[in-house]
Amino acid sequence: MTNLGDLVVTIFYLAVAAVIITAVVLFSRSHRKQKEQLDRIEDQLNHLIKK
């Protein structure tokens, strides 16, 4: 029979893993959006300089 303590520890480790995965996904999405915004600004600046 499974001990209640083992169950709590397992749930804790699963929660920690979920938080780490979520943090990585959110960081990568944020980084990609920032890069896209910087690319748009660079394109606009290049367009203004060429005029």
PyMOL commands that set and color helices and strands:
alter all, ss='L'
color gray80, all
select helices_A, chain A and resi 4-50
alter helices_A, ss='H'
color red, helices_A
deselect
rebuild
show_as cartoon
